[in-house]
């Protein structure tokens, strides 16, 4: 056989081999394309409806688990083990998780609780705190829950928000400031205390014609509206050589009782030399406060815990 025939036979054989490979690849792809589908998204679809679609696509849809779910209604598919649009073979099993709907919970009774305890109770019940309104109440302690919605015992889905109405700080009453001119400052202290009004400053002026401790002027002026938060300052007379005004050393004692947490304690001293803060510290429960202070003439000592006057001492 000559060389030309041999070359032709080899070329024909090689071409036939290539064609057979391409044909096999085409056939395999055709078979694969016929036997595979794009995975549908069954999320949110009722299982029975999804099962019909799956049967038509030659998929075996199975329930893997059932869970409570606040987003999808009872019977709807929550998730699937094969991602949507994935290429899968027909006949394959697809596992889904189906919703049992929202888990229902009885709303706890938080009325009468302080707000922090009420919120903790709501959270522990797998509910959430919702809208809050505040009103002034003469019955409930500040920050106490007065009412709630939904009502106690009502059955609601997990995660439902519970709205509450709580008591705010008491209203601060206003008073007309009277004229205290020419009165003794220590008598005026007692008058102011009955209305929860407090002196914040004393200005001392030498005056030889009036008794020491006589009020010469005041701020706010008489007729002004004042309340417990209003700073009150008096100008006080003092004789330069008053035999009644002697320097004395006093002992100020106070014990932090009846508290289980530390509080800011402030102690003010008022005498005929003016006023001053002699103690202003956070103090622990059952701590003893012992101070020595020099005063001129009579003196009034006021002990505050936060903004509340808890004790007065006269010297």
C-alpha positions as a Python dict, from the first residue, in 0.01 Angstrom:
ca = {
    (1, 'X'): (0, 0, 0),
    (2, 'X'): (147, 328, -101),
    (3, 'X'): (207, 619, 132),
    (4, 'X'): (-89, 829, 9),
    (5, 'X'): (-343, 558, 92),
    (6, 'X'): (-195, 508, 439),
    (7, 'X'): (-211, 882, 509),
    (8, 'X'): (-575, 897, 397),
    (9, 'X'): (-674, 606, 618),
    (10, 'X'): (-504, 762, 923),
    (11, 'X'): (-672, 1097, 865),
    (12, 'X'): (-1013, 934, 822),
    (13, 'X'): (-965, 731, 1140),
    (14, 'X'): (-865, 1038, 1342),
    (15, 'X'): (-1160, 1239, 1210),
    (16, 'X'): (-1397, 954, 1296),
    (17, 'X'): (-1251, 938, 1648),
    (18, 'X'): (-1307, 1312, 1704),
    (19, 'X'): (-1662, 1292, 1573),
    (20, 'X'): (-1742, 1000, 1801),
    (21, 'X'): (-1611, 1193, 2108),
    (22, 'X'): (-1811, 1505, 2021),
    (23, 'X'): (-2120, 1293, 1963),
    (24, 'X'): (-2077, 1123, 2302),
    (25, 'X'): (-2036, 1460, 2480),
    (26, 'X'): (-2347, 1599, 2306),
    (27, 'X'): (-2550, 1292, 2395),
    (28, 'X'): (-2435, 1306, 2759),
    (29, 'X'): (-2523, 1675, 2784),
    (30, 'X'): (-2859, 1610, 2626),
    (31, 'X'): (-2930, 1327, 2868),
    (32, 'X'): (-2816, 1540, 3167),
    (33, 'X'): (-3023, 1840, 3058),
    (34, 'X'): (-3329, 1622, 3025),
    (35, 'X'): (-3280, 1461, 3371),
    (36, 'X'): (-3202, 1785, 3567),
    (37, 'X'): (-3414, 2083, 3665),
    (38, 'X'): (-3369, 2420, 3835),
    (39, 'X'): (-3462, 2398, 4205),
    (40, 'X'): (-3778, 2606, 4281),
    (41, 'X'): (-3804, 2841, 4580),
    (42, 'X'): (-4069, 2693, 4812),
    (43, 'X'): (-4014, 2943, 5096),
    (44, 'X'): (-4346, 3077, 5223),
    (45, 'X'): (-4549, 2834, 5010),
    (46, 'X'): (-4799, 2603, 5178),
    (47, 'X'): (-4652, 2251, 5191),
    (48, 'X'): (-4946, 2091, 5010),
    (49, 'X'): (-4913, 2335, 4719),
    (50, 'X'): (-4535, 2293, 4709),
    (51, 'X'): (-4581, 1912, 4705),
    (52, 'X'): (-4796, 1932, 4391),
    (53, 'X'): (-4532, 2143, 4216),
    (54, 'X'): (-4256, 1907, 4328),
    (55, 'X'): (-4447, 1601, 4204),
    (56, 'X'): (-4486, 1760, 3861),
    (57, 'X'): (-4111, 1824, 3855),
    (58, 'X'): (-4037, 1467, 3963),
    (59, 'X'): (-3899, 1578, 4301),
    (60, 'X'): (-3959, 1397, 4628),
    (61, 'X'): (-4057, 1672, 4877),
    (62, 'X'): (-4027, 1563, 5240),
    (63, 'X'): (-4082, 1735, 5576),
    (64, 'X'): (-3761, 1736, 5778),
    (65, 'X'): (-3891, 1934, 6079),
    (66, 'X'): (-4178, 2151, 6206),
    (67, 'X'): (-4109, 2466, 6408),
    (68, 'X'): (-4292, 2763, 6559),
    (69, 'X'): (-4239, 3071, 6344),
    (70, 'X'): (-4373, 3427, 6376),
    (71, 'X'): (-4316, 3513, 6007),
    (72, 'X'): (-4475, 3221, 5818),
    (73, 'X'): (-4827, 3096, 5887),
    (74, 'X'): (-4907, 2742, 5989),
    (75, 'X'): (-4824, 2491, 5712),
    (76, 'X'): (-4596, 2725, 5514),
    (77, 'X'): (-4241, 2621, 5428),
    (78, 'X'): (-3978, 2806, 5632),
    (79, 'X'): (-3662, 2672, 5464),
    (80, 'X'): (-3534, 2404, 5225),
    (81, 'X'): (-3209, 2208, 5217),
    (82, 'X'): (-3135, 2286, 4849),
    (83, 'X'): (-3090, 2649, 4744),
    (84, 'X'): (-3335, 2789, 4488),
    (85, 'X'): (-3213, 2784, 4124),
    (86, 'X'): (-2962, 2507, 4198),
    (87, 'X'): (-2937, 2238, 3925),
    (88, 'X'): (-3060, 1903, 4064),
    (89, 'X'): (-3157, 1565, 3919),
    (90, 'X'): (-3515, 1461, 3893),
    (91, 'X'): (-3623, 1210, 4154),
    (92, 'X'): (-3405, 1362, 4424),
    (93, 'X'): (-3543, 1405, 4778),
    (94, 'X'): (-3576, 1764, 4895),
    (95, 'X'): (-3616, 1826, 5270),
    (96, 'X'): (-3806, 2125, 5402),
    (97, 'X'): (-3887, 2281, 5742),
    (98, 'X'): (-4256, 2365, 5789),
    (99, 'X'): (-4401, 2637, 6014),
    (100, 'X'): (-4643, 2555, 6296),
    (101, 'X'): (-4736, 2923, 6316),
    (102, 'X'): (-4662, 3155, 6605),
    (103, 'X'): (-4619, 3008, 6952),
    (104, 'X'): (-4884, 3163, 7176),
    (105, 'X'): (-4787, 3300, 7517),
    (106, 'X'): (-4996, 3427, 7809),
    (107, 'X'): (-4907, 3791, 7883),
    (108, 'X'): (-4767, 3826, 8237),
    (109, 'X'): (-4914, 4073, 8485),
    (110, 'X'): (-4665, 4358, 8521),
    (111, 'X'): (-4903, 4613, 8674),
    (112, 'X'): (-4764, 4752, 8999),
    (113, 'X'): (-4404, 4659, 8914),
    (114, 'X'): (-4123, 4911, 8882),
    (115, 'X'): (-4034, 4955, 8515),
    (116, 'X'): (-3695, 4768, 8520),
    (117, 'X'): (-3861, 4461, 8680),
    (118, 'X'): (-4154, 4483, 8440),
    (119, 'X'): (-3928, 4490, 8132),
    (120, 'X'): (-3726, 4194, 8265),
    (121, 'X'): (-4047, 3996, 8318),
    (122, 'X'): (-4162, 4075, 7962),
    (123, 'X'): (-3829, 3966, 7811),
    (124, 'X'): (-3823, 3644, 8014),
    (125, 'X'): (-4167, 3562, 7871),
    (126, 'X'): (-4030, 3585, 7513),
    (127, 'X'): (-4220, 3908, 7457),
    (128, 'X'): (-4085, 4256, 7389),
    (129, 'X'): (-4135, 4598, 7549),
    (130, 'X'): (-4336, 4835, 7334),
    (131, 'X'): (-4470, 5190, 7350),
    (132, 'X'): (-4445, 5371, 7684),
    (133, 'X'): (-4655, 5657, 7818),
    (134, 'X'): (-4591, 5850, 8140),
    (135, 'X'): (-4840, 6031, 8362),
    (136, 'X'): (-4818, 6196, 8702),
    (137, 'X'): (-4983, 5989, 8973),
    (138, 'X'): (-5059, 6070, 9332),
    (139, 'X'): (-5114, 5700, 9407),
    (140, 'X'): (-4827, 5509, 9249),
    (141, 'X'): (-4460, 5545, 9328),
    (142, 'X'): (-4255, 5702, 9050),
    (143, 'X'): (-4160, 5463, 8766),
    (144, 'X'): (-4435, 5212, 8856),
    (145, 'X'): (-4639, 5040, 8583),
    (146, 'X'): (-5001, 5155, 8614),
    (147, 'X'): (-5153, 4962, 8322),
    (148, 'X'): (-5051, 4749, 8024),
    (149, 'X'): (-5165, 4634, 7678),
    (150, 'X'): (-5223, 4350, 7596),
    (151, 'X'): (-5396, 4275, 7925),
    (152, 'X'): (-5255, 4017, 8172),
    (153, 'X'): (-5339, 3660, 8074),
    (154, 'X'): (-5420, 3742, 7710),
    (155, 'X'): (-5276, 3487, 7465),
    (156, 'X'): (-5041, 3649, 7210),
    (157, 'X'): (-4769, 3533, 6964),
    (158, 'X'): (-4406, 3515, 7071),
    (159, 'X'): (-4229, 3852, 7036),
    (160, 'X'): (-4546, 4061, 7076),
    (161, 'X'): (-4476, 4410, 7210),
    (162, 'X'): (-4633, 4497, 7545),
    (163, 'X'): (-4719, 4867, 7583),
    (164, 'X'): (-4721, 5017, 7930),
    (165, 'X'): (-4835, 5325, 8116),
    (166, 'X'): (-4612, 5422, 8408),
    (167, 'X'): (-4609, 5688, 8674),
    (168, 'X'): (-4375, 5982, 8632),
    (169, 'X'): (-4225, 6214, 8892),
    (170, 'X'): (-4477, 6396, 9111),
    (171, 'X'): (-4575, 6744, 9008),
    (172, 'X'): (-4376, 7017, 9178),
    (173, 'X'): (-4623, 7257, 9348),
    (174, 'X'): (-4567, 7629, 9307),
    (175, 'X'): (-4605, 7890, 9582),
    (176, 'X'): (-4615, 8266, 9599),
    (177, 'X'): (-4298, 8385, 9768),
    (178, 'X'): (-4400, 8593, 10072),
    (179, 'X'): (-4201, 8885, 10210),
    (180, 'X'): (-3963, 8775, 10486),
    (181, 'X'): (-3798, 9114, 10534),
    (182, 'X'): (-3731, 9199, 10902),
    (183, 'X'): (-3789, 8838, 11017),
    (184, 'X'): (-3529, 8619, 11186),
    (185, 'X'): (-3361, 8383, 10941),
    (186, 'X'): (-3387, 8079, 11169),
    (187, 'X'): (-3763, 8126, 11204),
    (188, 'X'): (-3792, 8153, 10827),
    (189, 'X'): (-3603, 7825, 10779),
    (190, 'X'): (-3891, 7649, 10959),
    (191, 'X'): (-4159, 7824, 10751),
    (192, 'X'): (-3991, 7732, 10424),
    (193, 'X'): (-3941, 7371, 10525),
    (194, 'X'): (-4317, 7313, 10563),
    (195, 'X'): (-4352, 7381, 10187),
    (196, 'X'): (-4040, 7188, 10086),
    (197, 'X'): (-3857, 7512, 10004),
    (198, 'X'): (-3489, 7539, 10087),
    (199, 'X'): (-3242, 7822, 10133),
    (200, 'X'): (-2942, 7790, 9906),
    (201, 'X'): (-2742, 8098, 10007),
    (202, 'X'): (-2690, 8359, 10281),
    (203, 'X'): (-2523, 8695, 10224),
    (204, 'X'): (-2408, 8859, 10547),
    (205, 'X'): (-2409, 9239, 10584),
    (206, 'X'): (-2296, 9443, 10887),
    (207, 'X'): (-2584, 9639, 11038),
    (208, 'X'): (-2561, 9793, 11382),
    (209, 'X'): (-2930, 9886, 11421),
    (210, 'X'): (-3093, 9544, 11366),
    (211, 'X'): (-3055, 9222, 11558),
    (212, 'X'): (-2811, 8975, 11408),
    (213, 'X'): (-2996, 8729, 11185),
    (214, 'X'): (-3256, 8979, 11062),
    (215, 'X'): (-3346, 8942, 10695),
    (216, 'X'): (-3261, 9253, 10493),
    (217, 'X'): (-3355, 9130, 10146),
    (218, 'X'): (-3447, 8819, 9950),
    (219, 'X'): (-3431, 8655, 9610),
    (220, 'X'): (-3674, 8572, 9460),
    (221, 'X'): (-3868, 8879, 9562),
    (222, 'X'): (-4208, 8855, 9732),
    (223, 'X'): (-4490, 8766, 9491),
    (224, 'X'): (-4266, 8546, 9274),
    (225, 'X'): (-4368, 8186, 9201),
    (226, 'X'): (-4130, 7938, 9364),
    (227, 'X'): (-4105, 7562, 9418),
    (228, 'X'): (-3863, 7316, 9575),
    (229, 'X'): (-3621, 7358, 9283),
    (230, 'X'): (-3605, 7740, 9312),
    (231, 'X'): (-3278, 7878, 9458),
    (232, 'X'): (-3359, 8105, 9755),
    (233, 'X'): (-3101, 8355, 9881),
    (234, 'X'): (-3133, 8592, 10178),
    (235, 'X'): (-2931, 8895, 10284),
    (236, 'X'): (-2881, 8882, 10662),
    (237, 'X'): (-2777, 9148, 10911),
    (238, 'X'): (-2496, 9102, 11163),
    (239, 'X'): (-2378, 9340, 11433),
    (240, 'X'): (-2004, 9383, 11429),
    (241, 'X'): (-1968, 9342, 11807),
    (242, 'X'): (-2264, 9124, 11896),
    (243, 'X'): (-2193, 8947, 12229),
    (244, 'X'): (-2437, 8670, 12127),
    (245, 'X'): (-2222, 8576, 11829),
    (246, 'X'): (-1955, 8345, 11956),
    (247, 'X'): (-1755, 8090, 11765),
    (248, 'X'): (-1836, 7737, 11873),
    (249, 'X'): (-1719, 7392, 11768),
    (250, 'X'): (-2002, 7149, 11691),
    (251, 'X'): (-2011, 6780, 11608),
    (252, 'X'): (-2223, 6669, 11312),
    (253, 'X'): (-2321, 6300, 11313),
    (254, 'X'): (-2526, 6106, 11062),
    (255, 'X'): (-2562, 5733, 10992),
    (256, 'X'): (-2672, 5594, 10656),
    (257, 'X'): (-2949, 5359, 10767),
    (258, 'X'): (-3226, 5179, 10581),
    (259, 'X'): (-3047, 5180, 10244),
    (260, 'X'): (-2898, 4892, 10048),
    (261, 'X'): (-2703, 5099, 9794),
    (262, 'X'): (-2460, 5389, 9806),
    (263, 'X'): (-2606, 5740, 9773),
    (264, 'X'): (-2478, 6095, 9730),
    (265, 'X'): (-2493, 6272, 10066),
    (266, 'X'): (-2462, 6649, 10099),
    (267, 'X'): (-2446, 6840, 10429),
    (268, 'X'): (-2504, 7218, 10437),
    (269, 'X'): (-2428, 7446, 10731),
    (270, 'X'): (-2602, 7785, 10775),
    (271, 'X'): (-2487, 8030, 11045),
    (272, 'X'): (-2422, 8401, 11088),
    (273, 'X'): (-2102, 8375, 10885),
    (274, 'X'): (-2292, 8250, 10579),
    (275, 'X'): (-2351, 7906, 10433),
    (276, 'X'): (-2120, 7627, 10317),
    (277, 'X'): (-2119, 7265, 10206),
    (278, 'X'): (-1915, 7063, 10454),
    (279, 'X'): (-1978, 6716, 10307),
    (280, 'X'): (-2059, 6605, 9951),
    (281, 'X'): (-1971, 6241, 9885),
    (282, 'X'): (-2119, 5913, 9770),
    (283, 'X'): (-2165, 5723, 10095),
    (284, 'X'): (-2221, 5353, 10147),
    (285, 'X'): (-2502, 5183, 10341),
    (286, 'X'): (-2460, 5193, 10722),
    (287, 'X'): (-2161, 5428, 10695),
    (288, 'X'): (-2117, 5676, 10980),
    (289, 'X'): (-2053, 6041, 10899),
    (290, 'X'): (-1872, 6229, 11177),
    (291, 'X'): (-1770, 6594, 11126),
    (292, 'X'): (-1647, 6881, 11342),
    (293, 'X'): (-1731, 7229, 11227),
    (294, 'X'): (-1681, 7581, 11368),
    (295, 'X'): (-1997, 7796, 11367),
    (296, 'X'): (-2078, 8159, 11452),
    (297, 'X'): (-2385, 8204, 11671),
    (298, 'X'): (-2685, 7984, 11594),
    (299, 'X'): (-2657, 7730, 11314),
    (300, 'X'): (-2879, 7503, 11106),
    (301, 'X'): (-2740, 7184, 10952),
    (302, 'X'): (-2928, 7015, 10667),
    (303, 'X'): (-2854, 6662, 10545),
    (304, 'X'): (-2962, 6572, 10190),
    (305, 'X'): (-2960, 6232, 10022),
    (306, 'X'): (-2973, 6319, 9654),
    (307, 'X'): (-3225, 6604, 9645),
    (308, 'X'): (-3428, 6488, 9945),
    (309, 'X'): (-3387, 6656, 10284),
    (310, 'X'): (-3361, 6372, 10536),
    (311, 'X'): (-3248, 6548, 10851),
    (312, 'X'): (-3212, 6893, 11008),
    (313, 'X'): (-3009, 6978, 11316),
    (314, 'X'): (-3019, 7305, 11509),
    (315, 'X'): (-2721, 7428, 11712),
}
